[in-house]
Amino acid sequence: MATRKKSLSFEEKMNQLEDIVINLEKGNSPLEESMQLFEQGMKLSAELQKMLETAEQKVTLLTEQADGTIKEQDLEDM
């Protein structure tokens, strides 16, 4: 029976990354474990960056025109 892995939210991934950073900053883990944590943190960081880029692409600003119509404008065009 195949199970689907639930996608974590941005906030959940950020919390995981924060936990990894805290563990690494303590310096109590053996080298091998620290390297695994670092690798996991780098993967999470890349995933978070991609999520932010995707969200940025979706962000639009809706402005009401003088005639009452709504105009969709990319945030970057401002």
Rosetta constraint file for C-alpha pairs under 8 A:
AtomPair CA 8 CA 12 HARMONIC 5.84 0.50
AtomPair CA 8 CA 13 HARMONIC 6.25 0.50
AtomPair CA 9 CA 13 HARMONIC 6.27 0.50
AtomPair CA 10 CA 14 HARMONIC 6.07 0.50
AtomPair CA 10 CA 48 HARMONIC 6.60 0.50
AtomPair CA 10 CA 51 HARMONIC 7.27 0.50
AtomPair CA 11 CA 15 HARMONIC 6.13 0.50
AtomPair CA 12 CA 16 HARMONIC 6.29 0.50
AtomPair CA 13 CA 17 HARMONIC 6.21 0.50
AtomPair CA 13 CA 44 HARMONIC 6.57 0.50
AtomPair CA 13 CA 48 HARMONIC 7.21 0.50
AtomPair CA 14 CA 18 HARMONIC 6.15 0.50
AtomPair CA 14 CA 44 HARMONIC 7.81 0.50
AtomPair CA 14 CA 48 HARMONIC 7.39 0.50
AtomPair CA 15 CA 19 HARMONIC 6.21 0.50
AtomPair CA 16 CA 20 HARMONIC 6.29 0.50
AtomPair CA 17 CA 21 HARMONIC 6.24 0.50
AtomPair CA 17 CA 41 HARMONIC 5.63 0.50
AtomPair CA 17 CA 44 HARMONIC 6.47 0.50
AtomPair CA 17 CA 45 HARMONIC 7.31 0.50
AtomPair CA 18 CA 22 HARMONIC 6.19 0.50
AtomPair CA 19 CA 23 HARMONIC 6.20 0.50
AtomPair CA 20 CA 24 HARMONIC 6.13 0.50
AtomPair CA 20 CA 37 HARMONIC 6.20 0.50
AtomPair CA 20 CA 38 HARMONIC 7.52 0.50
AtomPair CA 20 CA 41 HARMONIC 6.40 0.50
AtomPair CA 21 CA 25 HARMONIC 6.01 0.50
AtomPair CA 21 CA 41 HARMONIC 7.65 0.50
AtomPair CA 22 CA 26 HARMONIC 6.32 0.50
AtomPair CA 23 CA 27 HARMONIC 6.89 0.50
AtomPair CA 23 CA 28 HARMONIC 7.58 0.50
AtomPair CA 23 CA 29 HARMONIC 7.63 0.50
AtomPair CA 24 CA 28 HARMONIC 7.66 0.50
AtomPair CA 24 CA 29 HARMONIC 7.39 0.50
AtomPair CA 24 CA 34 HARMONIC 6.41 0.50
AtomPair CA 24 CA 37 HARMONIC 7.46 0.50
AtomPair CA 24 CA 38 HARMONIC 7.69 0.50
AtomPair CA 29 CA 33 HARMONIC 6.05 0.50
AtomPair CA 29 CA 34 HARMONIC 5.81 0.50
AtomPair CA 30 CA 34 HARMONIC 6.12 0.50
AtomPair CA 31 CA 35 HARMONIC 6.12 0.50
AtomPair CA 32 CA 36 HARMONIC 6.36 0.50
AtomPair CA 33 CA 37 HARMONIC 6.17 0.50
AtomPair CA 34 CA 38 HARMONIC 6.03 0.50
AtomPair CA 35 CA 39 HARMONIC 6.14 0.50
AtomPair CA 36 CA 40 HARMONIC 6.14 0.50
AtomPair CA 37 CA 41 HARMONIC 6.01 0.50
AtomPair CA 38 CA 42 HARMONIC 6.18 0.50
AtomPair CA 39 CA 43 HARMONIC 6.33 0.50
AtomPair CA 40 CA 44 HARMONIC 6.21 0.50
AtomPair CA 41 CA 45 HARMONIC 6.01 0.50
AtomPair CA 42 CA 46 HARMONIC 6.24 0.50
AtomPair CA 43 CA 47 HARMONIC 6.24 0.50
AtomPair CA 44 CA 48 HARMONIC 6.04 0.50
AtomPair CA 45 CA 49 HARMONIC 6.13 0.50
AtomPair CA 46 CA 50 HARMONIC 6.22 0.50
AtomPair CA 47 CA 51 HARMONIC 6.19 0.50
AtomPair CA 48 CA 52 HARMONIC 6.20 0.50
AtomPair CA 49 CA 53 HARMONIC 6.19 0.50
AtomPair CA 50 CA 54 HARMONIC 6.13 0.50
AtomPair CA 51 CA 55 HARMONIC 6.17 0.50
AtomPair CA 52 CA 56 HARMONIC 6.05 0.50
AtomPair CA 53 CA 57 HARMONIC 6.28 0.50
AtomPair CA 54 CA 58 HARMONIC 6.52 0.50
AtomPair CA 55 CA 59 HARMONIC 6.31 0.50
AtomPair CA 59 CA 74 HARMONIC 6.82 0.50
AtomPair CA 59 CA 75 HARMONIC 6.42 0.50
AtomPair CA 60 CA 72 HARMONIC 6.39 0.50
AtomPair CA 60 CA 73 HARMONIC 5.55 0.50
AtomPair CA 60 CA 74 HARMONIC 4.60 0.50
AtomPair CA 60 CA 75 HARMONIC 5.33 0.50
AtomPair CA 61 CA 72 HARMONIC 5.92 0.50
AtomPair CA 61 CA 73 HARMONIC 5.11 0.50
AtomPair CA 61 CA 74 HARMONIC 6.04 0.50
AtomPair CA 61 CA 75 HARMONIC 5.85 0.50
AtomPair CA 62 CA 70 HARMONIC 6.40 0.50
AtomPair CA 62 CA 71 HARMONIC 5.71 0.50
AtomPair CA 62 CA 72 HARMONIC 4.81 0.50
AtomPair CA 62 CA 73 HARMONIC 6.24 0.50
AtomPair CA 63 CA 70 HARMONIC 5.79 0.50
AtomPair CA 63 CA 71 HARMONIC 5.41 0.50
AtomPair CA 63 CA 72 HARMONIC 6.66 0.50
AtomPair CA 63 CA 73 HARMONIC 7.51 0.50
AtomPair CA 64 CA 68 HARMONIC 5.96 0.50
AtomPair CA 64 CA 69 HARMONIC 5.87 0.50
AtomPair CA 64 CA 70 HARMONIC 4.73 0.50
AtomPair CA 64 CA 71 HARMONIC 6.31 0.50
AtomPair CA 65 CA 69 HARMONIC 5.37 0.50
AtomPair CA 65 CA 70 HARMONIC 6.07 0.50
AtomPair CA 65 CA 71 HARMONIC 6.79 0.50
AtomPair CA 73 CA 77 HARMONIC 6.94 0.50
AtomPair CA 74 CA 78 HARMONIC 7.46 0.50
